[in-house]
Amino acid sequence: MRIRGKLAVLAISLPLFAGVAACGELQEAQQGVENAQQGIESAQRGVETAQNCAKATGLVNFAPNFSDQQQLREQARSKAEEVGKLAEQTSDQALSDALRDVERSMRQVSSGEVTIENSAEWTQHKLRQTETVLRICSGTTG
C-alpha cells in the first residue's frame, strides 16, 4: 500500500511539474512575442521618420521668387501649411521642432514680412534651417 500511495502521489505530481515547466516556456514565448512587437514598432517608427524626412526635404527646399509678391505669398502660405501638417504627423521631436521653425519662417514670407529688400537675410536663415532638417534626417549631430 505504501508503494501505491507513493505512486499515486507521483502520478498526481507529474502533471503539476509538467505544468510548471510549460508555464515557464509560455512566459518565455510571451516575452519573445513582446520583444518582436517592440522591434516591429521601432521599425515602423523608422519607416515613418524616413517617409517624413523625404517629404520634409522637398518642402524645405522651397526657393521663393521674390519678384512676384502675390505668387510668393500664396506659395509660402501653402508650403507653411504643408510643413505644419508634417510637423504634427512626425513622432520624431527634433524633426517636428525643426519643421515648426521652417513653418514660422515661411509664414513670415506669406505675411509679407519678408520682401525682396530683406530676402538675403531670410534666405541665409532658411539655409540654416534646411541644413538642420537634413542633419536630423541623416541621423548626424552637430
N, C-alpha and C positions, 0 to 999 in steps of 0.2 A: 504494500500500500504506500509505503514511503516513496518508493521509486515512481509509482504512478502519480503521486502528488507533485513530485519534483518535475516529472514530465509534463503534467498539466500546467504547472506554473511556467515552465519553459515554453510550452505551446502557446500560452497566453502572452508571454513576454516578447516572443519573436516578432509578432506583428507590430508591437509597440516600438521595438528597436528599429524595425524597418521603416516605420512611420516617422520616427525622429530623423533617420538618415534621409528619407525622402523630403522631409521638411527643410533640411539644410540644403539639399540640392535645389529645391523650389526657391529658397531665398537667394541662392547664387544665380539662378536663372532670372529671377525678378531684377536683381542688381544688374545683370547683363543687359536686360531689356531697357532699364533706366539709363544705363551708360550709352546704349545705342541711340535712345531718344535724344539724349543731350548732344550726342555727336551730330545727329540729323538737324537739330535746332541750330547748332553752331554753323553747320554747313549752309543752312537756309539763310542765316544772318549774313554769312559771307557772300552768298549769291545776291541777296538784296542790296548789300553795300556796293557790290560790283556794278549792279544794274543802275543804282542811283549815281554812282560815280560816272558811269558812261553818260547818263543824262546831264549831270552837273557839268561835265567837261564841255558839252555842247552849249549849255546855257551861259556859262561864264566866259565863253569866247565871243560873246556879243560885242561887235565892233560898231558902235553907232556912227552915223553920218550926221555930223553937226550942221551941215549946210542946209538941211531941210528940217526945220524945227518941229513942224507938225508931225511929220512921219517919225521923227526921232522920238517924240513924246509917246506916240502910240506904240511904237516898238518897245520902248523901255518899259512902259506900263505892262504890256503883255509879257515881256520877259521877267519882270519883277513878280508878276502873279505866278508864273511857272516855277520860278526859283523858290518862292514862298511855299507853294504846294509841295515841292520836292523836299524842302526843309522839314515840313510837317511829317512827311512819309518816312523819312530815314530814321532808323534806330541808332545810328552812329552819331553820338552827341557832338563830336568835333566837326564832323561834316555838316550837321544841322546848323551849328553855330556859324561856321564859315559861310554857309549859304544864306543865312539870315543877314550877315554883313553885306553880301553881294546884293541881296534884295533891297536893303536900305539904300545902297549906292545907286541902284537902278531907279529907285523911287525918286531920288534927287534929280535924276535926269528927266524922268516923266513929269515932275512938278515944274520943270523949267529952272530949277535952282542951278543946274549946270548948263552953261551956254558955251558957244564956240570960244568966247573970250577966256573962260576959266576951265576949258576942257583939258588942257595939258596936265594940270594938277590932278583932275579927276581920273584921267587916263593912267597916270602913274599909280594912283591908289588902286585902281581896278586891276592893273597888272600884278600888284602885290596880292590882291585878293585871289586872283586866278592862280598864282603860284601856291598860295596856301591851300586852295582846294585840290590842286594837282598833287601837292605833297601829301596831303591827308589820304588821297585816293591811291597813291603809290605806296603808302604804308611807311614812309620815311618821316623822320622828325628833324627839327632844327631848321 
